Amino acid sequence: MTRVRRVELLLVGLPLVRPFRTSFGVATHKECVVVRVETDVAEGWGECVADIEPGFSAEWNQSAWSAIEGFLGPALLREDDVSAESLRAVFGSVRGNPMAKATLVNAVLDAELRDRDESLASSLGADKEAVVCGVSVGITQTVEELRAQVDGYLDEGYRRIKLKIAPGLDVARVAPIRADHPDILLSVDANAAYTLDDLDIFRALDDLGLLMIEQPLHHEDLIQHARLQAQIRTDLCLDESIRSAADAAAALELGACRIVNIKQGRVGGVLEARAVHDVCLRAGVPVWCGGMLETGIGRATNLALAAMPGFTLPNDTSASGRYFPEDLTEPFVLESDGTMRVPDGPGIGIVPLPDRLDSCTLRRAVLEA
């Protein structure tokens, strides 16, 4: 029997290397909820991918904190025998809140694996010791600034460039990058900022030889994505629309996309992410691991996930230095060949640096059985 004795919630804040602009806002610093669970035999760490405000998703830091503190944490602590696999049932009385649930699922799984001296990658059936890395580039003030950032990331070794776009900041921004670099893997990410009325923009993007167009339309509208995919050549990739394995299956059946971005924190944790991966693998649809400006805790989790067989496209598993002057953990570094090593220690294979965690903690709460 394994019992969770203690759940510690931390709200942490870190400055970003540079502002990160998307179609829904500008981030100048990172704040996220981090959880440490103590079981009878080990401890585990989880990071929530929710943001400061409900822009990317309906969840945000305060909602995740309240869900964990008021409902999910107490439900976990009431159980005499728990496992990460059992938490779907334990949390069944709380509808939605996948990001909050993922934080605890991942933390409990991390503790289980540390007790078994098994890595997360191994437990997920990973077949890679290193994963290929891409980088996400935010919307810049000028085209020249964008060119400089892209050139810098290519010099560092990143093997796929993803450009954030927004209405009025799309084709004219992407075309010069394609002209500068005709042979690189290049994609764009709209974060649901467009409608089918923008078909001419997507047809213009068609001529730029993109790897994919990510989440162009509303996150709840698979039918519209299917209609768009039928009218353009470039593969559509869904991100915000995929919140579960069931969502992935529906999207593929409808023809709403040809590529899936799996963000484990968005779908309820690495176990549900594995199920999304399996749906896509059976359908022959490539997947890749998206990022949410995670600290080293979430980055280690993502690297383990991205080492699974179906992850055949470059992942948003950038180096720590891409986002943070100093991470919560020992930094993750990009190798010269554009790959990053997958942690092979027990669990996620890394823990926060105590002094760094203390200096970054903005708020703390403890729940006990």
Buried (B, 14 or more C-beta within 10 A) or exposed (E): EBBBEBBBBBBBBBEBEBEBBBBBEEBEEBBBBBBBBBBEEBBBBBBBBBBBEBBBBEBBBBBBBEBBBEBBBEBBBEBEEBEBEBBBEBBEEBEEBBBBBBBBBBBBBBBBBBBBEBBBBBBBEBEBEBBBBBBBBBBBEEBEEBBEBBEEBBEBBBBBBBBBBBEEBBBEBBBBBBEEBEEBBBBBBBBBBBBBEBBEBBBBBBEBBBBBBBBBBBBEBBEBBBBBBEEBEBBBBBBBBBBBBEBBBBBBEBBBBBBBBBBBBBBBBBBBBBBBBBBBBEEEBBBBBBBBBBBBBBBBBBBBBBBBBBBEBBBBBBBBBBBBEEBBBBEBEBEEEBBBBBBBBBBBBBBBBEEBBEEBBEEEEEBEB
